[in-house]
């Protein structure tokens, strides 16, 4: 198990390739908002929200608001 800090605009692809590709990811947004894109659409997470991310979904994160750069902690 690892804990990573995601600070955008750093490429989320680095996080997507790290660790076991079958691992679930628990994403907790500390500053934001943060948008996570997946095959079925995108979800927007505000600070304090968390999501359990399916290992079969691509992990693609982006800033939802350019004025407030997002940060998140990811347990994977």
Backbone as a ProteinNet text record, in pm:
[ID]
protein_1_A
[PRIMARY]
XXXXXXXXXXXXXXXXXXXXXXXXXXXXXXXXXXXXXXXXXXXXXXXXXXXXXXXXXXXXXXXXXXXXXXXXXXXX
[TERTIARY]
84	0	89.3	50.4	127	33.5	90.3	18.4	93.1	23	83.4	9.9	81.8	21.4	16.4	-101.2	-122.2	-138.7	-47.1	-53.5	-55.3	-163.8	-173.1	-116.4	-56.6	-68.7	29.1	84.1	170.4	90.6	154.2	80.5	30.7	-99	-156.4	-117.5	-63.8	-21	91	171.3	275.9	214.6	106.7	38.5	-32.6	-86.8	-159.1	-66.8	59.6	153.1	223.7	206.5	278.2	196.7	265.7	199.9	132.5	56.3	-13.6	-128.8	-133.7	-241.5	-379.2	-382.9	-511	-555.7	-479.6	-509.4	-619.4	-710.8	-809.6	-738.4	-792.3	-734.4	-840.8	-804.8	-891.5	-838.3	-917.7	-875.2	-947.7	-870.6	-924.7	-873.5	-964.1	-927.7	-908.1	-788.8	-761.9	-778.5	-743	-765.2	-822.9	-902.9	-963.3	-1042.5	-1132	-1187.5	-1103.5	-1129.6	-1056	-1155.8	-1123.5	-1206.1	-1134	-1204.2	-1152	-1234.2	-1165.3	-1234.1	-1229.4	-1338.5	-1344.5	-1423.2	-1433.6	-1498.8	-1643.4	-1714.9	-1857.2	-1882.8	-1778.3	-1794.4	-1697.8	-1721.1	-1630.2	-1705.1	-1628.6	-1686.4	-1603.3	-1670.2	-1603.7	-1603.8	-1486.5	-1471.5	-1430.3	-1500.1	-1469.1	-1378.9	-1310.2	-1227.6	-1308.2	-1246.5	-1311.2	-1384.9	-1407.7	-1475.8	-1375.1	-1423.6	-1337.2	-1414.6	-1338.2	-1397.2	-1307.3	-1369.2	-1295.9	-1292.6	-1170.9	-1153.9	-1126.5	-1205.6	-1195.6	-1063.1	-991.3	-862	-873.8	-991.8	-1007.9	-1040.1	-1065.2	-1088.8	-956.1	-934.8	-813.4	-816.6	-701.3	-692.3	-642.7	-734.3	-702.2	-757.6	-669.2	-710.9	-681.3	-766.5	-748	-803.4	-756.6	-807.1	-945.5	-1042	-1176.9	-1189.1	-1100	-1100.5	-955.1	-918	-777.5	-729.1	-820.5	-781.6	-738.8	-785.3	-751.1	-689.6	-557.3	-495.1	-530.2	-574	-615.1	-498	-520.8	-429.3	-514.4	-459.5	-531.5	-432	-477.6	-399.5	-461.2	-374.5	-421.7	-359.5	-444.3	-399.8	-419.2	-308.3	-317.7	-221.7
-116.2	0	123.6	222.6	347.6	466.5	576.2	702.7	800.3	855.7	952	1084.4	1192.4	1325.2	1366.7	1399.6	1441.5	1592.4	1661.2	1807.3	1837.7	1894.9	1929.5	2068.5	2097.2	2029.1	1914	1850.6	1734.2	1626.8	1554.7	1454.1	1339.8	1315.9	1206.5	1071.3	1069.8	943.4	880.1	961.8	906.5	824.6	873.9	802	679	690.5	578.7	460.7	486.1	378	324.8	387.8	344.1	240.3	145.6	44.2	-63.8	-146.2	-258.4	-207.3	-244	-194.2	-246	-350.2	-404.4	-341.7	-246.1	-186	-80.6	-83.6	23.2	147	263.2	388.5	463.7	504.1	588.2	730.3	818	954.5	1051.3	1127.5	1229.5	1365.2	1454.4	1587.3	1681.5	1742.4	1838.2	1982.4	2011.2	2142.7	2115.2	2204.7	2169.6	2283.1	2243.5	2112.8	2032.6	1902.9	1809.2	1734.9	1718.6	1640.3	1511.3	1399.7	1269.6	1222.7	1193.6	1148.7	996.9	940.1	796	768.8	642.8	606.4	655.3	647.7	683.1	831.9	911.3	1053.9	1101.9	1220	1279.3	1302.5	1303	1339.7	1453.4	1542.7	1658.1	1636.9	1649.2	1632.1	1764.7	1803.5	1924.7	1888	1985.3	1955.7	1884.4	1781.8	1702.7	1581.1	1574.3	1459	1350.7	1226.9	1117.7	1021.9	943.4	845.6	722.5	607.3	482.9	455.6	452.6	445.2	301.7	253	117.8	100	-9.8	-28.3	-44.5	-76.8	-96.6	33.7	138.9	270.2	343.7	412.5	494.4	606.1	637.4	742.7	868.9	958.9	1081.5	1199.1	1274.8	1385.9	1519.1	1617.3	1751.3	1853.9	1976.3	2086.3	2125.3	2132.5	2174.1	2326.2	2393.3	2539.4	2585.5	2652.9	2692.4	2790.4	2859.9	2956.8	2888.3	2766.2	2692.1	2558	2547.2	2420.6	2310.6	2195.2	2088.3	2009.3	1955	1858.8	1747.1	1627.5	1512.4	1412.7	1335.4	1223	1097.2	1007.9	885.4	766.7	681.7	558	447.9	380.9	274.6	163.4
0	0	0	-78.9	-88.1	-74.1	-28.4	-22.2	-110.9	-208.6	-300.7	-289.1	-314.4	-319.6	-465.4	-510.8	-648.7	-649.4	-716.2	-731.2	-879.2	-923.5	-1065.3	-1085.5	-1197.4	-1324.8	-1348.9	-1247.9	-1270.3	-1343.1	-1432.3	-1509.8	-1422	-1424.1	-1345.9	-1403.4	-1525.7	-1585.6	-1503.9	-1435.1	-1349.1	-1236.8	-1180.5	-1074.3	-1129.7	-1247.9	-1307.8	-1332.7	-1362	-1392.6	-1269.1	-1154.1	-1034.7	-958.5	-901	-819.4	-901.9	-835.1	-895.5	-982	-1111.1	-1197.1	-1155.8	-1072.1	-1025.4	-894	-843.1	-712.4	-723.7	-628.1	-615.7	-563.2	-592.4	-544.4	-464.8	-345.5	-264.4	-278.4	-337.5	-368.9	-275.7	-197.8	-107.6	-153.9	-187.9	-238.1	-119.9	-111.2	-3.8	-50.6	-172.4	-234.6	-372.1	-418.8	-547.6	-605.6	-688	-717.3	-816.7	-821.1	-905.7	-993.1	-1120.1	-1211.3	-1244.1	-1228.3	-1268.8	-1387.5	-1496.7	-1617.4	-1625	-1671.9	-1693.7	-1821.2	-1857.2	-1983.4	-1990.5	-1880	-1880.4	-1854	-1845	-1819.5	-1713.6	-1662.5	-1563.5	-1432.8	-1323.6	-1194.6	-1136.7	-1068	-1006.3	-855.4	-795.8	-651.5	-589.4	-484.5	-409.6	-291.8	-231.1	-114	-5.2	52.3	155.7	103.2	-27.2	-83.6	-119.4	-120.1	-161.9	-249.9	-325.8	-416.4	-418.2	-432.8	-450.4	-599.7	-655.7	-800.3	-843.4	-936.8	-991.4	-1065.7	-1043.1	-1110.2	-1261.2	-1310.4	-1454.7	-1526.6	-1453.7	-1514.7	-1528.9	-1640.2	-1651	-1546.9	-1490.3	-1388.6	-1457.5	-1489.2	-1561.3	-1481.2	-1417.5	-1331.7	-1399	-1371.6	-1427.1	-1328.4	-1341.9	-1259.2	-1309.1	-1219.4	-1256.7	-1257.4	-1186.6	-1177	-1182.6	-1288.2	-1306.4	-1199.2	-1134.9	-1032.2	-902.4	-879.8	-757.6	-795.7	-797.8	-835.4	-735.4	-785.1	-695.1	-638.7	-521.6	-459.9	-402.8	-408.4	-354.4	-298.4	-202	-151.2	-209.5	-255.9	-319.4	-247.7	-194.1	-130.9	-233.7	-267.6	-369.5	-339.1
[MASK]
++++++++++++++++++++++++++++++++++++++++++++++++++++++++++++++++++++++++++++

